[in-house]
């Protein structure tokens, strides 16, 4: 296993094209992990209170049109 320092050093030596590929991979992986966490939170009901509050606010006209 590599340390973060070793990975950082390796990244610093990448040619521009390879760095761009790594950056794209990193963004995609980060988004995938975020999506997975969001889905887990939804399934577990951890976001229900936020949805309920938003619906309640909408019903009483406590909203701002975008």
N, C-alpha and C positions, 0 to 999 in steps of 0.2 A: 504494500500500500504506500502511496505517496503522501507526503505532507502538503499542506496548502502552499507553503513556500516553494516547494519543488515544482508544483503545478504552475504557480505564478511565474517562476523562472522559465519554465518550458514555454508558456504562452508568450512571454516577452520575446522569444526567439523565433516565433512563427512568422513566415512570410505573410504579407498582407492578405492574399487570397485565402490561405489556410486559416488565418485569424477570422476572416469574414465567415468562413464555413463553421468554425467553432462557435462564433457569436450566434449564428442562425440556429445551430443545434441547441445551444444553451437556452435561447429564447423559447424554442419549441418545447424543450424539456420542462422548463419552468412553467409554461402555460399548461402543459399536460398535468403536471403535479398540482397546480392550482385548481384546475378543473376537477381532478380526482378528489381533492380535499373539499371543494365546494359541494360536490355530489354527496360525499360522506356526511357533510354537515346537514344537507337537506334531508337525506334519508334518516338521520338521527333526530331530526326535529329541532336542531339547534338554531335554525333561522325562522322558525314559526312565529316567535314573538315579534320579530321585525316585520314580517308580512302582515300579521294581525294589526300592528300599530299603523302601518301604511294604509291598510283597508279602512280602519276606523277613521284616520285623518281624512281620507278621501270622502268618506260618507258624510262628514260634517263640513266639507268644503275647505278643509285646511290644507290646500294644495296650491302649488304655483304652476301655471301653465308654462311649458317650455316651448 
